[in-house]
Amino acid sequence: MLRLRAVFEKTGRAKYISHLDLNRCMLRTFRRSKLPVWYTEGFNPHPYYSFALALSLGFESSCEIMDFNITDDNMPFDEIRDKLNAVMPEGMRIISVAEQVKKITAITKAEYSFSLVSENITEVYDALIELLAMPEILIEKKTKKGIKTVDIMPDLEIVSYKLNGSSIDMIVRLPAGTQTNYNPNLFIDSLKNICQTPFETVKITRKAILCENNEKFF
């Protein structure tokens, strides 16, 4: 049995496929592909597969991770990729398939890009500079034990931000993994709280899933 890891993109209309629907979507995809996928045992056998991180509804991604097993040890990775892509829905595409190496617990952060758009973008930019200069950024985060106040500043990595016409293009890194997950909307909402000028956020995209040393997780 081969333990495989696929990297796939989820863009366009596919960004409106929820995580629950993604599971159903992949179930149909595996069945239509006719790949020798390993099935779970028990009263209700089904293809085994799992996803590294749930993606928020409306977000796009170029780095989603899916683990699955096949029973044919000699099937080429490119053939597996092509068979899946032949039956994938619009907006979803397998980029690569390889054997699993790193454990899911190696994931520590995710990188996101997005744009802030406003008719008065310079005022939004000034508010952004003010926010990034603050000693802490407190947010209200839902946990299993209820609402908790958390300072995201120590774990926030600003990779880049650039004023570009009527928008600010940003790339940020936030904690992600089995222990802590921060949604970029937490940072964006913090900016809205101090910014007197309305703005919209467009095209939030997960660009990379990373390990502790910023090495890409595959």
C-alpha positions in Angstrom: 0.0 0.0 0.0 1.3 3.5 -0.9 0.7 6.4 1.5 0.3 9.4 -0.7 0.0 13.2 -0.3 -1.6 15.4 -3.0 -1.2 19.1 -3.3 -4.2 20.7 -4.9 -5.6 24.2 -5.7 -9.1 25.4 -4.9 -9.9 28.6 -6.9 -12.7 30.4 -8.6 -16.2 28.9 -8.0 -14.6 26.1 -5.9 -13.8 28.6 -3.1 -17.5 28.3 -2.2 -17.3 24.6 -1.6 -17.4 24.2 2.2 -15.1 21.8 4.1 -18.0 19.4 4.6 -18.9 19.5 0.9 -15.2 19.1 0.0 -15.3 15.7 1.7 -18.3 14.6 -0.4 -16.7 16.1 -3.5 -13.5 14.0 -3.0 -15.6 10.9 -2.4 -17.2 11.2 -5.8 -13.8 12.1 -7.4 -12.1 9.0 -6.1 -15.0 6.8 -7.2 -15.1 8.3 -10.7 -11.3 8.1 -11.1 -11.3 4.3 -10.6 -8.0 4.5 -8.8 -7.2 1.5 -6.6 -7.8 3.6 -3.4 -7.6 1.9 -0.1 -10.9 1.6 1.6 -11.6 1.6 5.4 -12.7 -1.6 7.0 -15.9 -2.2 8.9 -19.7 -2.0 8.2 -19.5 1.1 6.0 -16.3 0.9 3.9 -15.3 4.1 2.2 -12.1 5.6 0.6 -9.7 6.8 3.2 -8.5 10.3 2.8 -7.8 13.3 5.0 -7.0 17.0 4.7 -4.2 18.8 6.5 -6.1 22.1 7.3 -9.7 23.2 6.8 -9.9 26.2 4.5 -12.4 28.9 5.3 -15.4 29.3 3.0 -14.7 32.0 0.3 -10.9 31.6 0.6 -8.9 30.4 -2.4 -5.8 28.3 -2.1 -2.9 27.0 -4.2 -1.5 24.6 -1.6 -4.2 22.4 -0.1 -3.0 19.1 1.3 -4.8 15.7 1.0 -3.5 12.4 2.2 -4.8 9.1 0.9 -3.7 5.5 0.3 -3.7 3.3 -2.8 -3.2 -0.5 -3.0 -1.0 -0.5 -6.2 2.6 0.2 -5.2 3.7 0.6 -8.8 1.4 3.2 -10.1 3.3 6.3 -11.3 2.5 9.5 -9.4 1.8 11.5 -12.6 -0.8 8.9 -13.7 -2.5 9.2 -10.3 -2.6 13.0 -10.7 -4.0 12.8 -14.2 -6.7 10.3 -13.3 -7.9 12.6 -10.5 -7.7 15.8 -12.5 -9.8 14.2 -15.3 -12.8 14.0 -12.9 -12.1 17.0 -10.6 -14.8 19.7 -10.4 -14.2 23.2 -11.9 -11.8 25.3 -9.9 -10.0 22.3 -8.3 -6.8 20.7 -9.7 -4.2 18.3 -8.4 -0.8 20.0 -8.7 1.4 17.1 -7.5 1.3 13.7 -5.9 4.1 12.2 -3.8 4.7 9.8 -0.9 3.9 11.1 2.5 7.1 12.2 4.3 6.4 14.8 7.0 3.7 14.2 9.7 0.8 16.6 9.8 2.1 17.7 13.3 5.0 19.4 11.5 2.7 22.2 10.2 3.1 25.4 12.3 1.9 28.3 10.1 0.2 29.3 6.9 0.9 32.1 4.5 -2.0 34.2 3.0 -2.2 37.0 0.5 -5.1 39.5 0.2 -5.8 43.0 -1.0 -7.5 45.8 0.9 -9.5 48.1 -1.4 -10.9 51.5 -0.7 -11.6 54.8 -2.4 -9.5 56.5 0.3 -6.7 53.9 0.4 -4.1 56.2 1.9 -6.2 56.6 5.0 -6.4 52.8 5.3 -2.6 52.6 4.7 -2.1 55.1 7.6 -4.3 53.0 9.8 -2.4 49.8 8.9 0.9 51.5 9.8 -0.6 52.5 13.2 -1.8 48.9 13.8 1.5 47.4 13.0 3.2 49.8 15.4 1.0 48.7 18.4 2.6 46.6 21.1 -0.3 44.1 20.9 -3.2 43.2 18.8 -6.0 41.8 20.9 -8.7 39.8 19.3 -11.7 37.7 20.5 -11.3 34.1 19.4 -13.8 31.3 19.8 -12.4 28.2 21.6 -13.9 25.0 22.8 -14.2 26.7 26.2 -15.8 29.8 24.9 -14.6 33.3 23.8 -11.0 34.0 24.7 -9.0 37.3 24.3 -5.7 36.6 22.5 -2.8 38.8 21.4 -1.9 37.8 17.9 1.0 40.2 17.5 3.7 37.8 18.7 2.7 35.2 16.2 1.9 37.6 13.3 4.5 37.7 10.5 4.1 40.5 7.9 5.9 39.2 4.8 5.1 42.3 2.7 2.6 45.1 2.3 2.5 47.5 -0.7 0.3 50.4 -1.7 -0.8 49.7 -5.2 -3.2 52.2 -6.7 -6.5 51.9 -4.8 -5.4 48.8 -2.9 -2.9 47.6 -0.4 -1.5 44.1 -1.3 -0.4 42.1 1.7 1.2 38.8 2.5 1.0 37.5 6.1 1.9 34.4 8.0 -0.2 33.1 10.9 -0.1 30.1 13.2 -1.8 27.0 11.7 -1.8 23.3 12.6 -3.1 20.9 15.2 -2.7 23.2 18.1 -3.5 26.8 17.0 -5.1 28.3 13.9 -5.5 32.0 13.2 -7.7 33.2 10.4 -6.4 36.3 8.5 -9.8 37.8 9.1 -8.8 38.3 12.7 -6.1 40.6 11.6 -8.3 42.4 9.1 -11.1 42.9 11.7 -8.5 44.4 14.0 -7.6 46.9 11.3 -11.3 47.7 10.7 -11.7 48.5 14.5 -9.2 51.3 14.3 -9.7 52.5 10.7 -12.3 55.3 10.2 -12.3 54.7 6.5 -14.4 51.8 5.1 -12.5 49.2 3.0 -13.1 45.8 1.5 -10.9 42.7 1.5 -10.6 40.8 -1.8 -9.1 37.6 -2.9 -7.9 36.0 0.3 -5.6 33.2 -0.8 -3.7 30.6 1.1 -0.3 30.6 -0.6 1.7 28.1 1.5 1.5 25.7 4.4 4.7 25.8 6.3 6.8 24.1 9.0 8.6 25.8 11.8 11.6 26.8 9.7 9.4 28.2 7.0 10.0 25.2 4.9 7.0 24.3 2.7 5.0 21.3 4.0 4.3 18.6 1.4 
